[in-house]
Amino acid sequence: MALSPDRLLSFATAAYETVGMPPDDARLAADTLVQADLWGHQSHGLMRLPWYVARLKAGTAKPVAAPELLVDVGAVGVIDGHDGMGQVVTAQAARDVIRRAKAHGIGAVAVRNSNHFGTAMYYTLMAPPEGCIMFLSTNASPAMAPWGGREKLVGNNPWSWAAPAGRHAPMVLDIANTSVARGKIYLARQNGVPIPPGWAINAQGEPTTDPAEALSGIIQPMAGHKGYAISVIMDVLSGILTGSAFGPGVAGPYQPDKRSGAGHLLIALNVAAFQSLTEFNTRIEAMIAGLKGVKLAAGSEEVFYPGEIEARNDAHNRADGLLLPADTVADLTKLAHDMELAHKLPFGA
């Protein structure tokens, strides 16, 4: 069944409001989930709504966010999220870092004591309409071992860049440093399918294609030692520099009884401080034309620039509706009944 994105947004907003989030914040947090599904990133979509609701109910995430600006020095800001929902805190930080970049050419905002915020590109994509490029890093709960070790100690610590792309949809990168985001392994478990070889090892250190074994084991870094090293650096930026938790001190969104301690770093660049936006757009359009104009490898039908697939998925899914995994539908149905919101479900309860 193709589901209406608008009705899914209404349901998720109602769920967040029921556990105490103000309406505007509830809609923002809900939109991050629906938008992830629209982009085709179901690992970060509505599948996660029950996790976030559980954290709000447990009090490890505060339903009424009250971020505090601790440092305000020209291009630099430091925000204490005071355990507010990561989506709300990060959106505020993104607006602030863009404002600083517009005033100074560059802006940097560090966030401490936040929570998991969902899909990083949701926030970096706030910059291109303002003529800015944005970088965002965050740390996460342990998912991989230090390279050469067998103890889960390092988060997947994702990061994102987004830039204007002239007449095209923005160019955007959003990746974790593990071979795959942990949410995709949860999604595989929900769908009852094995994961590809190389994604994870089990608790005994042996390769596995069983998503349940992977979740209790260790996810492998992307590109071997390089992914491990990048992830450590992202924790330096997101945890150490911001004054937030780091390494095993960070808890994940699926751990409702543990305070998150997640930290984030946002950097924005005002394109106009470097060259005119018109010139930048002309140059990046030429880059995209070059990328897409190459001779194709065997088996390939088209070359995509970073972010192009998500933009196409968004347009398609808004027009035709979203298809959610059966287990996600079941989890949302259970959540709706538990919260007495069955009348808000966009599908049969």
C-alpha positions in Angstrom: 0.0 0.0 0.0 1.4 3.4 -1.0 1.0 5.7 2.0 0.5 9.5 2.0 3.6 11.3 3.2 1.3 14.1 4.6 -0.7 11.6 6.6 2.4 9.9 7.9 3.7 13.3 8.9 0.5 14.1 10.8 0.6 10.8 12.6 4.3 11.1 13.7 3.6 14.8 14.8 0.7 13.6 16.9 2.9 10.9 18.5 5.5 13.4 19.5 2.9 15.9 20.8 1.4 13.1 22.9 4.6 12.7 24.8 5.0 16.5 25.4 6.7 18.0 22.5 5.5 21.5 21.5 3.7 21.4 18.1 6.4 23.1 16.0 9.1 20.9 17.5 6.9 17.8 17.1 6.4 18.6 13.4 10.1 19.2 12.8 11.1 15.9 14.4 8.3 14.1 12.5 9.4 15.7 9.2 13.0 14.5 9.6 11.6 10.9 9.7 9.2 11.2 6.8 11.8 13.1 4.8 14.3 10.3 5.3 11.8 7.8 3.9 11.1 10.1 1.0 14.8 10.2 0.2 14.9 6.4 0.3 16.7 6.2 3.6 14.3 4.0 5.4 17.0 3.1 7.9 16.5 6.6 9.3 12.8 7.0 8.6 9.6 6.2 10.5 11.1 2.9 11.6 12.8 5.0 14.3 9.7 6.7 15.7 9.0 4.1 18.4 12.7 4.5 19.5 12.4 8.3 19.9 9.1 8.1 21.7 10.5 5.6 24.1 13.4 8.0 24.9 11.0 10.8 25.5 8.9 8.7 27.8 11.9 7.6 29.7 13.1 11.2 30.1 16.5 10.6 28.6 15.5 13.0 25.8 13.6 16.1 27.0 10.4 16.8 25.1 10.7 20.6 25.6 14.2 21.5 24.2 15.9 24.4 25.9 19.2 24.8 24.1 21.5 27.4 25.7 24.1 29.5 23.9 27.3 29.2 26.0 29.7 30.9 23.6 28.9 33.6 21.2 32.1 35.1 19.7 31.6 36.3 16.1 31.8 33.4 13.8 31.9 30.8 16.7 29.1 29.6 18.9 28.8 26.8 21.4 25.3 25.4 22.3 24.4 23.1 25.2 21.4 21.1 24.1 20.5 20.1 27.7 19.4 16.7 26.4 16.7 18.1 24.1 15.7 16.2 21.0 18.6 16.2 18.7 16.4 17.2 15.7 15.3 20.4 17.5 18.7 21.3 18.8 20.5 20.7 15.6 18.0 22.6 13.5 18.5 25.6 15.7 22.3 25.2 15.5 22.1 25.0 11.7 20.1 28.2 11.4 22.6 29.9 13.8 25.7 28.7 11.8 24.2 30.0 8.6 23.6 33.3 10.2 27.2 33.5 11.3 28.5 32.5 7.9 26.4 35.2 6.3 27.9 37.8 8.7 31.5 36.6 8.7 32.0 34.5 5.6 32.4 31.4 7.8 30.6 30.1 10.9 31.3 27.3 13.3 28.8 26.0 16.0 29.6 23.2 18.4 26.8 21.4 20.1 27.1 19.4 23.4 24.6 17.3 25.4 22.3 16.7 22.4 20.6 13.5 21.2 20.6 11.5 18.0 19.2 13.7 15.2 18.3 11.3 12.4 19.6 12.0 8.9 22.5 14.5 8.8 21.6 15.8 5.3 18.3 17.1 6.6 20.3 19.9 8.3 23.1 20.5 5.8 20.5 21.0 3.1 19.3 24.0 5.0 22.4 25.8 3.7 22.3 25.7 -0.1 19.1 27.8 -0.4 21.0 30.5 1.6 23.9 30.4 -0.8 26.1 28.5 1.7 27.9 25.2 2.0 27.5 23.3 5.3 29.5 20.6 7.0 28.0 18.6 9.9 29.5 15.8 12.0 28.1 13.9 14.9 29.2 11.1 17.2 27.2 8.0 17.9 27.2 5.0 20.2 29.9 2.3 19.7 29.5 0.3 16.6 32.9 -0.8 15.5 36.2 -1.9 17.0 39.4 0.1 16.8 41.3 -1.2 13.7 42.9 -4.5 14.8 40.8 -4.9 17.9 37.7 -6.9 18.8 36.1 -4.6 21.4 33.2 -2.3 20.2 34.4 1.1 21.1 34.1 3.5 18.2 30.8 5.0 16.8 29.9 5.1 13.1 30.1 8.9 13.6 28.4 10.1 10.4 29.0 13.4 8.6 27.5 15.4 5.8 28.3 18.1 3.3 25.8 20.0 1.2 26.4 22.7 -1.4 24.3 24.7 -3.9 24.4 23.1 -7.4 23.0 25.8 -9.6 20.0 24.6 -11.6 20.3 21.2 -10.1 19.2 19.9 -6.8 21.9 20.5 -4.2 25.0 18.4 -4.1 25.0 16.5 -0.8 27.0 13.8 0.9 25.7 11.9 4.0 27.7 8.9 5.1 28.6 6.9 8.2 32.1 5.5 8.7 31.0 2.0 9.1 30.6 -0.2 6.0 26.9 0.5 6.5 24.7 2.5 8.9 23.4 0.4 11.8 19.9 1.4 10.8 20.2 -0.6 7.6 21.0 -3.7 9.6 17.9 -3.0 11.8 16.0 -2.6 8.5 17.3 -6.0 7.2 16.2 -7.6 10.5 12.8 -6.1 10.1 12.5 -7.3 6.5 13.8 -10.8 7.4 16.7 -10.7 4.9 20.4 -11.4 5.3 23.0 -8.6 5.2 25.8 -8.7 2.6 29.1 -10.3 3.5 31.6 -7.8 4.8 29.2 -5.6 6.7 29.8 -7.1 10.2 31.3 -9.8 12.3 29.6 -11.6 15.2 30.5 -11.5 18.9 33.1 -14.2 18.3 34.8 -12.1 15.6 33.6 -14.2 12.7 32.0 -12.9 9.5 28.2 -13.0 9.5 25.3 -12.3 7.2 22.7 -12.6 10.1 21.5 -9.1 11.0 20.7 -10.2 14.6 24.3 -11.5 15.0 25.6 -8.3 13.4 23.7 -6.1 15.9 25.1 -8.0 18.8 28.5 -8.1 17.2 30.6 -5.5 15.5 30.0 -3.5 12.3 33.0 -3.2 10.1 34.5 0.2 9.1 34.2 1.3 5.5 37.5 1.1 3.6 39.2 -0.8 6.5 41.6 1.3 8.6 40.6 4.4 6.7 37.0 4.3 7.9 38.2 3.7 11.5 40.5 6.6 11.4 37.9 9.0 9.9 35.4 7.9 12.6 37.9 8.7 15.3 38.5 12.2 13.9 34.8 12.8 13.7 34.5 12.0 17.4 37.3 14.5 18.1 35.3 17.1 16.3 31.9 16.1 17.6 32.7 14.9 21.1 36.0 16.1 22.3 36.0 19.6 20.8 32.3 20.3 21.7 32.7 19.3 25.3 30.2 16.5 24.9 30.5 12.7 25.5 32.8 10.6 23.3 33.6 7.0 22.5 31.6 4.6 24.6 30.2 7.5 26.6 27.6 8.1 23.8 24.3 6.1 23.9 22.2 5.3 20.8 18.5 6.2 20.1 17.5 2.5 20.6 18.7 2.7 24.3 15.8 4.5 26.0 17.3 4.2 29.5 20.6 5.9 28.7 21.4 9.6 28.3 22.7 10.2 24.8 25.6 12.6 25.3 25.8 13.1 21.5 27.8 16.1 20.2 27.8 17.8 16.9 29.9 20.3 14.9 28.5 22.5 12.2 30.6 24.6 9.9 29.1 26.9 7.2 30.8 28.7 4.4 29.1 31.7 2.6 29.9 31.2 -1.1 29.7 34.9 -1.8 32.7 35.5 0.5 34.8 33.4 -1.9 33.3 34.2 -5.3 29.9 35.3 -6.6 27.2 32.7 -6.2 26.5 32.9 -10.0 30.1 32.0 -10.7 30.1 29.2 -8.2 26.9 27.8 -9.7 28.3 28.0 -13.2 31.4 26.1 -12.1 29.6 23.4 -10.2 27.1 22.9 -13.1 30.1 22.3 -15.3 31.5 19.8 -12.8 28.2 17.9 -12.8 28.0 17.9 -16.6 31.5 16.4 -16.7 30.6 13.7 -14.1 27.4 12.7 -15.9 29.0 12.9 -19.4 31.6 10.2 -19.0 31.5 6.9 -20.9 29.6 4.4 -18.9 31.1 1.3 -17.3 29.6 -2.1 -18.2 26.3 -2.6 -16.5 25.8 1.0 -15.6 22.9 3.0 -17.1 23.7 6.5 -15.7 26.2 8.4 -13.5 24.8 10.3 -10.6 26.3 13.2 -8.7 26.0 13.0 -4.8 22.5 13.7 -3.7 20.9 13.3 -7.2 19.3 9.9 -6.3 17.8 11.2 -3.1 16.3 14.2 -5.0 14.7 11.8 -7.6 13.4 9.5 -4.9 11.8 12.5 -3.1 10.0 13.6 -6.2 8.8 10.0 -7.0 7.7 9.2 -3.5 5.8 12.5 -3.0 3.9 11.8 -6.2 3.3 8.0 -5.8 3.3 7.6 -2.0 5.6 5.7 0.4 6.0 2.0 0.7 7.1 1.0 4.3 8.4 -2.4 5.4 5.7 -4.6 6.9 7.5 -4.6 10.3 7.6 -0.8 10.3 3.9 -0.7 9.7 3.3 -3.2 12.5 5.5 -1.2 14.9 3.7 2.0 14.0 0.4 0.3 14.5 1.4 -1.0 18.0 2.7 2.5 18.9 -0.6 4.1 17.7 -2.7 1.7 19.9 -0.4 2.2 22.9 -0.7 6.0 22.6 -4.5 5.9 21.7 -3.7 7.4 18.2 -5.1 4.6 16.1 -7.5 7.1 14.4 -4.4 9.0 13.1 -2.9 6.0 11.3 -2.7 6.5 7.5 -3.4 2.8 7.1 -5.8 0.2 8.5 -5.3 -0.4 12.2 
